[in-house]
Amino acid sequence: MAIEDAINSDARSTPPVHSGDVAGAPGEWRQNRWSSPFMKAVFLFALWTLPGILYTAQIYEIGVRETPPATLLAAAVHALPTWWIWVPATPLVIWLARRLPIRRGRALWTVLFHLLSSFAVAMLLLVVVAYWYAITGPFDDRIRTTAEWIWTLRNSTHFHLFILSYWLILSAAHIVESEQRLRRQQLNTARIDALAAQSRTQMLANQLKPHFLFNALNGLSTLILRGDNASAQLMLESLASFLRESLRIGESRLVPLRDEFELTSRYLSVEKVRLGDKLQLRTEIDPDTENALVPTLLLQPLVENAIRHGIGSTESGGEVVIRSDRIGTTIRLQVENDGTGLAAGWQKRAEESVGLANTRRRLALMTDGRYEMRLDELEGGRVRVELVIPFQRVQSSTEARGGHDEP
């Protein structure tokens, strides 16, 4: 924790994960303690004291043979500060590592930059060390001018050790950054799972809330009173099939688009029995998109909104159109419906809509922000929702049947 916090002093913060721990818990207190600038400085000071102690011992071992012999205090004053100068230099190297990380595609230029930077930083520190050596020589053999010390250190292992220290800091910064990136990916995965679970719960709650059951049972009752037992049985079977399929498909985070269409079709079969000729369905599905992976329960909430706020708002009913096509490396999905258009203040309601907000968050996390979502009003009061997401194909028939848990 201490090493990571010290290296991460210039890193961008990420949103906290609330695990249910109470404020002031021991783990949280330790993390906050090591995150303070003072404790980071203390850690770096202790870290660079270690090579300083080794160098002090080396200087003292040589100095005790001189006449007069060097004292341990004089050797420490002479040697320790030459490594303590890395305490302020370490954040500088970390800052350079953050701004110009060595990544695939531009590795040659960044390596060249850090190679030159390591020489420059090492030379700058050597000038400081040379000046310090000139004013703190513990015995005659180490009493020289600053210029003499610069030349001596430039041709000694000291210069090479400083270059090595730069690259060690650079490597540590890259390791910590990779670990943080992995943690962010794990956090995003956890968020996706939570949002998917929320979407499944929301879908079932929306479909099973009183007015939905009332409408379904009322339509069923009407069919029975008419003596249309075949339609009544079809509606019961459709309702049971929809609920069963929604539970099955809800176990995966990504499913083939054809499975998502199947779930949506079962939902529409229930609504078709209830609404009759008021609901007309048209699909324009590009065969190349059927094996595309999409988030679970992506279309059904959009189709439900189209029926509830579009078809259901008119006496004559209308048409719901579902389209899919592939555009290069993306797939476009559209849900279009007849109706009375978008009411005043629809933008504010769209932002506050739990279903639409949940869909946006899921797409943002599962596509790393590479998605588009639009809500447009067309001529004649028609409304269209359009989604554009990266195209990803099912890898095998086994995966297509079982769904996907990895994006």
KALINTA-V714572 format. One record per residue. PSI is psi as a letter, one per 30 degrees, with the letter a starting at -180 (999 if undefined). Layout:
psi->[PSI;PSI]
This chain:
psi->[e;e;e;e;e;e;f;g;f;g;l;k;l;l;k;l;k;j;g;f;k;l;k;g;l;e;e;e;e;e;e;e;e;f;f;k;e;e;e;e;e;e;e;e;e;e;e;f;f;e;f;e;e;e;e;e;e;e;e;e;e;e;f;f;f;l;j;l;k;k;l;e;e;e;e;e;e;e;e;e;f;f;f;f;f;f;e;f;f;e;e;e;e;e;e;e;e;e;e;i;l;j;l;k;e;g;e;e;e;e;e;e;e;f;e;e;e;e;e;e;e;e;e;e;e;e;e;e;e;e;e;e;e;f;f;g;k;f;l;e;f;g;j;l;l;e;e;e;e;e;e;e;e;e;g;l;f;e;e;e;e;e;e;e;e;e;f;e;e;e;e;e;e;e;e;e;e;e;e;e;e;e;e;e;e;e;e;e;e;e;e;e;e;e;e;e;e;e;e;e;e;e;e;e;e;e;f;g;l;e;e;e;e;e;e;e;e;e;e;e;e;e;e;e;e;f;g;i;e;e;e;e;e;e;e;e;e;e;e;e;e;e;e;e;e;e;e;e;f;f;f;l;e;k;l;k;e;e;e;e;e;e;e;e;e;e;e;e;e;e;e;e;e;e;f;b;f;f;j;k;k;k;k;i;k;k;f;f;f;e;g;k;k;l;k;k;h;e;e;e;e;e;e;e;e;e;e;e;f;d;e;f;f;l;e;f;b;a;k;k;k;k;l;k;l;k;j;c;g;l;k;k;k;k;j;k;l;l;a;g;a;k;l;k;g;f;e;e;e;e;e;f;k;e;e;e;e;e;e;e;e;e;e;e;e;f;g;h;f;i;l;k;k;k;j;k;k;a;k;g;g;k;k;k;k;k;k;j;l;k;k;k;k;k;e;l;e;e;e;e;e;f;l;k;f;k;999]
